[in-house]
């Protein structure tokens, strides 16, 4: 019984192969008007509307699939571009910061050369903290006693005097700025008279200074340079200015019309150092060694 089924299947297969060969031979060998070609054209005519309808029905599905695929592709590209953008923003910020450091280092180098600060043991430090208040009285730098820093050491920045050290730890120092309410230093007008007085913060203005106790007739004019006087009491050497002489502080921004020939003068001074944009400073660890 099993052998008969196998023979029957083989006979059917052989018959189908023979019929296929005959039809292929007739189709390719026959003319365009042969029966097989006519049947093909008839089938195509019948199926063409069905194919067009199926294409119309399936078109939204194909479009939706294409849209979903494009959305996923766009999201992937957006993620890649966002990562690249963040990387470029970080690199740009780093380059900007390095540029600021370079410019301020060049300014400090110019200050060193102009005022011979090398003899005062300068130690360069970076700003690591600042006073968030409106009056902006202190900053913190990354140099402390382990670098030779002591309380009252003067601090300079690009432009001139910044302040003095008021707190010290092994690896950091707090600097009171020249605009701090507790700051004062001996100062003098750099002109032919060399009139000396005292620099203090200006009341009501966190970005201005006042030069007080100038002698009468000090011949002060607009934009004259004000520098540290390096005051020292001749009767008591222990009483002296924390800053060495000749460090630039600021320029005379306006003269007081109420000054009298009989009383001490008082002038407004604008600091030379940009105290709100400091990045690098130098602490003079031997202020009286030069």
Residue, then its C-alpha position, 0 to 999 in steps of 0.5 A: x500500500x505504501x509503495x503504491x502511494x509513492x508511485x502515484x506521487x511520483x507519477x503526478x509529479x512527473x505529469x506536472x513537470x511535463x505539463x509545465x515544460x509544455x506550457x513554458x515551451x508554448x509560451x516562449x515559442x508562441x506568438x503574442x496572439x497565442x492562447x497562453x498570452x491571451x490568458x495572461x492578459x486576461x488574468x492581468x486585466x482581472x487582477x489589475x483593479x484588485x492590485x490598484x485597490x490593494x495599493x490604495x488601501x495599503x498606502x496609508x499603512x506604508x506611509x505610517x510605517x515610513x513615518x514611524x521609521x523616520x521618527x525613530x531615525x530622527x530621534x537617534x540623530x537628535x540624541x547624537x547631535x545633542x551629545x555632540x553639542x554638549x561636548x562642544x559647549x564644554x570645550x568652548x567653556x574650557x577654551x574661554x576659561x583658559x583664555x581668561x587665565x592666559x590674559x590675566x596671567x599676562x597682566x600679572x606678569x606685566x604688573x610684576x615687571x613694572x613694579x618689581x613684585x618678584x622681590x616680595x615673594x609673589x605666590x599665584x593663586x586661583x579664585x575658588x570662592x567669592x562673597x555672594x553679597x551685594x557689597x562683594x567684600x571677600x574672595x577665597x583663593x587656593x593658596x594658604x600657609x603651606x605656600x607661605x601665605x600669612x595674615x595681612x599679606x597684600x594681594x594684587x590682581x590684574x590692574x593693581x591692589x586687590x586687598x589683603x589676606x584676613x584668614x588662612x588655612x593650609x590650602x586656602x586663604x580668604x582675602x578682604x577686598x579693597x572695597x570691603x567695609x573694614x579695609x584701609x591702606x596708606x596711599x599717595x597721589x603719584x604726582x609732583x607733590x606726592x600727597x599721602x592719605x588713607x584709602x577707604x571704601x566709599x560709603x554707599x558704593x561697593x565699587x568705589x574708594x575714597x582717598x581721605x586725609x590728604x593735605x590741603x593744596x595737594x594739587x589733585x587732578x582727574x585720572x591721576x594714579x593712586x598708589x600704596x604709600x608703604x607707610x611706616x611709623x618712624x617712632x615705632x617700626x612695628x606700625x607700618x602698612x601691610x602693603x609695600x610702597x608703589x603698588x597701584x590702587x586706582x585713579x582719581x575719578x572726581x575731585x571734591x569741590x568742597x575741599x578747602x585750603x584750610x582742611x584736609x582734602x578728600x577725593x574719589x578713586x576708581x579701583x584699577x583691578x576688576x574685582x568682580x571678574x578675578x580669576x588669578x591673583x598674586x599674594x605677596x608673601x614678603x611684603x617688607x622683604x623688598 
